[in-house]
Amino acid sequence: MSVSTKAGRTVSRHRMSDGTFITLFVAVVAITLFLVASLLVPNFFQWLNLLNLVTNNWAVISLGVGVTFLLVSGNFDLSVGGNVALAGVLSVWFAQSTGGTNPLSIGIGLPYWFAILCALGGALMIGGLNALFVVRFRIPSIIVTLGTMLVARGIAQVITQGSQRNTNLPEEFGFLGNLTMFGTSIKFPVVFMTLLLLVAIFIERKMVFGRITFWLGSNPIAARLSGIDRSRHLTYLYLFSAAIAGIVGILLSSEFKSGYSNRGMLMEFDALVISLLGGVSIVGGFGSVVGMFFGAIILAIVTSAATGMVLSPDWQFTLKAITVFLAIVTQTWALARRNR
Amino acid sequence: MTEKQPPPVLSIHGLTKDFPGVRAIDDVSLSIESGTIHCLVGENGAGKSTLIKMLTGALLPTSGTMRINGSEYRPKNLQDARDAGIATLFQELHVVDELTVSENLTLGMERSRFGFLIKSDLDDRVIRTLKAIEPSIDPSARVSSLSVAQKQIIEIARAASSGANVIIMDEPTAALSEREVERLFGVIRRLRKEAVTVIFISHKLDEILQLGETVTVLRDGKHIATKLLKDIAGRSELIEMMIGRSVFQSYTPSTTVRKEAVLTAKGLTNKLLKDVSFHINRGEIVGFYGLVGAGKTEIARALFGADEVSGSILFKGQKIGRSPKDTIASGIALVPEERRTQGLFTEFTIRKNIPVMNLHRMSDRGIFRSLDEQTAAVDYVNQLSIATDSIDKHVKKLSGGNQQKVVLAKCLFSQADLLLLDEPTRGVDVGAKTEIYDIIRSLAGEGKSVAVFSSELEEVLGICDRIFLLYSGSLKSEIINNADVDVSHILNIVTGGEGVV
């Protein structure tokens, strides 16, 4: 019965994993789309344009990191968009000085660095709320985070009275969001996104934390019987995702020097969409941060190429929808064909 | 209905079923008279379920014929069986909790007009049937408020009212209390008055003696006898027919057992378990043997901290935590009952399955040492001779036996001192089975303790030093294994008998 298994043979890798396959697949689709768009749209094929596709989407890609980890663990996070608005508005409100003439210019008057920390704390509280309801009360995460999405944006709206706060801010408020680095036009938020991606890829590939995320999403029962603490891990994941959303919100507020309650609107859906485009499984246990990144590129190419080509920006949503459908169907098809 | 002797409602001739490497059913012929309660007994693996699966169309026979009321019967699926008048009551219930009793009874047969439900004579008919077999159930009650036994009766009533004249019941009493069993028996007896034939499968011999008229005994896929129960001299004769002269794997007493208890459990009690106490020694292989629902899995999960339990558990003289995470940390590992749903991450490779139960051993400050991970995977693949061409093979693509070895590898990697193996060889081919037994023996040889929870007598007799016999949540008896252990005594105890046969 026993088949001889020499060490040399057992290590050989003659076939790449499904994960690598899908990531490559998504990357190839992204590159092909870029080339096709370059043929059709004048001036599309430029390094600057390629760079812009990434830099213009730094916020959604950053949010996508947290969302991808949670999806892989078998959970949703729809609260990130609301959390962007909340953290941004809080950072403005905390930093505005106390002496103002109209209600929207009166703030708390904290020092800027402290205002940021407190705003981040606010975002983390939303993450904690998510974890509490998902872990402790065992409510499906899609419901919980749909609720906290509204809670976060609701609080932001109350603070800004449905409008925005942009007066009475300290001089340094606009610094972080507009800081250019390395003597180029690359701004700090883009650097933040890049670092975040690198760290996330490291966690996903090399760290126990990443592997536990996959195990949990792949088979929660086996994970529990293997001694994995689901509660603690999901709590970390929700806090991680909320922290990213908080930083994104703070950076966006800094960039525009305003706290706007509608900022980050629909970003939760964009983050979900790019994850799915990138091959992350909606039932958990499968996906990668790199895939999500290329998913974001696909979406960016389609929307920017089409609007730059023939269609009015009104077609954006319809285009997104078509892209998502096509992408998911081809992925499912490619994977099924491969494993036939 | 006529004066002439009617043909038997179901007759089987020369039925054979081959699986790769095994003949599960070997030339079985029998006939079942209309309006009788016909019992089917045999040990695990005797071929009962294979036979039932062929009757219900879930499996096609390799050869042989079946006849219903004299005409040929060749079902390809459950629907064919239903059309021929054969209904089956499976162990899992198929009722909709949110609907009322009468809605459940007419489920799938509703009449409607313009999409609205209308009342029909169907409702009256099913309610009449229900009244006939069990008057105490209110047709307008919500099914979620009923007990398991009552839900079973709903299923029986549905089968009866849909015109089935043969109802197969596969261990219907496994999850019932004694009073509920009585009630079910009442229903079965009333069904017989309605000229319905019941094929009743149970491991509990007393039930068969109490309820049945005819009994068929299967052993190793062969038809041993079909007899009227009144011609049978009690449990002992049934047991003798069931076990026959079959030879069990020879047991060699372990030399490594020390008189040093590694685990002591006192008064374990929960939903199923009733005051279970025992101890396990260092280097010992103990077996927990009992029927389905006797409490084997429950004991394993309770020791592992996966389920709630009251009572005390001391491991190496200390209390242990009440979650799998804690018990693994103290040195206990569980090979769960269902390897695919509870034991493995089937979408991942062998390499990525192995380290999960002992992450500290494989990482520094949360970062995997990938070389160690690879070495460990290669080691276990060789040590347990897992048949694969690569450690990067997805676990779902391995055979059952090799999957089970991966689960074992996971547990071994945790360096546990006590391994709880719940049905370690279920669905595993013969070759892998022997290999798994060898692994278990060598573990005990290294001074580790192993508890095997099994519903296969051959298995526990083959490898265990001591065997605990369970019946409906209680630990009934403890035997020291040796060459001339009394098998009929064991079967008597686990089927609910008392004392010596």
HADDOCK unambig.tbl for C-alpha pairs under 7 A between the chains (distance, minus, plus):
assign (segid A and resid 1 and name CA) (segid B and resid 431 and name CA) 6.14 0.50 0.50
assign (segid A and resid 2 and name CA) (segid B and resid 385 and name CA) 5.63 0.50 0.50
assign (segid A and resid 2 and name CA) (segid B and resid 387 and name CA) 6.32 0.50 0.50
assign (segid A and resid 3 and name CA) (segid B and resid 385 and name CA) 6.84 0.50 0.50
assign (segid A and resid 3 and name CA) (segid B and resid 387 and name CA) 5.34 0.50 0.50
assign (segid A and resid 5 and name CA) (segid B and resid 382 and name CA) 6.03 0.50 0.50
assign (segid A and resid 7 and name CA) (segid B and resid 378 and name CA) 6.04 0.50 0.50
assign (segid A and resid 9 and name CA) (segid B and resid 389 and name CA) 6.70 0.50 0.50
assign (segid A and resid 9 and name CA) (segid B and resid 390 and name CA) 6.50 0.50 0.50
assign (segid A and resid 10 and name CA) (segid B and resid 378 and name CA) 6.53 0.50 0.50
assign (segid A and resid 10 and name CA) (segid B and resid 389 and name CA) 5.66 0.50 0.50
assign (segid A and resid 10 and name CA) (segid B and resid 390 and name CA) 3.94 0.50 0.50
assign (segid A and resid 10 and name CA) (segid B and resid 391 and name CA) 5.31 0.50 0.50
assign (segid A and resid 11 and name CA) (segid B and resid 390 and name CA) 5.73 0.50 0.50
assign (segid A and resid 11 and name CA) (segid B and resid 391 and name CA) 5.93 0.50 0.50
assign (segid A and resid 12 and name CA) (segid B and resid 390 and name CA) 6.27 0.50 0.50
assign (segid A and resid 13 and name CA) (segid B and resid 392 and name CA) 6.83 0.50 0.50
assign (segid A and resid 206 and name CA) (segid B and resid 367 and name CA) 5.74 0.50 0.50
assign (segid A and resid 206 and name CA) (segid B and resid 368 and name CA) 5.65 0.50 0.50
assign (segid A and resid 207 and name CA) (segid B and resid 366 and name CA) 5.48 0.50 0.50
assign (segid A and resid 207 and name CA) (segid B and resid 367 and name CA) 4.27 0.50 0.50
assign (segid A and resid 207 and name CA) (segid B and resid 368 and name CA) 5.50 0.50 0.50
assign (segid A and resid 208 and name CA) (segid B and resid 366 and name CA) 5.19 0.50 0.50
assign (segid A and resid 208 and name CA) (segid B and resid 367 and name CA) 5.90 0.50 0.50
assign (segid A and resid 208 and name CA) (segid B and resid 368 and name CA) 6.14 0.50 0.50
assign (segid A and resid 209 and name CA) (segid B and resid 366 and name CA) 6.84 0.50 0.50
assign (segid A and resid 215 and name CA) (segid B and resid 345 and name CA) 6.75 0.50 0.50
assign (segid A and resid 218 and name CA) (segid B and resid 345 and name CA) 6.22 0.50 0.50
assign (segid A and resid 219 and name CA) (segid B and resid 345 and name CA) 5.99 0.50 0.50
assign (segid A and resid 221 and name CA) (segid B and resid 342 and name CA) 5.52 0.50 0.50
assign (segid A and resid 222 and name CA) (segid B and resid 341 and name CA) 6.73 0.50 0.50
assign (segid A and resid 222 and name CA) (segid B and resid 342 and name CA) 4.30 0.50 0.50
assign (segid A and resid 222 and name CA) (segid B and resid 343 and name CA) 4.94 0.50 0.50
assign (segid A and resid 222 and name CA) (segid B and resid 344 and name CA) 6.06 0.50 0.50
assign (segid A and resid 224 and name CA) (segid B and resid 324 and name CA) 6.86 0.50 0.50
assign (segid A and resid 225 and name CA) (segid B and resid 324 and name CA) 5.79 0.50 0.50
assign (segid A and resid 226 and name CA) (segid B and resid 324 and name CA) 6.89 0.50 0.50
assign (segid A and resid 226 and name CA) (segid B and resid 356 and name CA) 6.41 0.50 0.50
assign (segid A and resid 226 and name CA) (segid B and resid 357 and name CA) 5.14 0.50 0.50
assign (segid A and resid 227 and name CA) (segid B and resid 324 and name CA) 5.00 0.50 0.50
assign (segid A and resid 227 and name CA) (segid B and resid 325 and name CA) 3.74 0.50 0.50
assign (segid A and resid 227 and name CA) (segid B and resid 328 and name CA) 6.49 0.50 0.50
assign (segid A and resid 227 and name CA) (segid B and resid 357 and name CA) 6.19 0.50 0.50
assign (segid A and resid 228 and name CA) (segid B and resid 325 and name CA) 6.23 0.50 0.50
assign (segid A and resid 229 and name CA) (segid B and resid 325 and name CA) 6.97 0.50 0.50
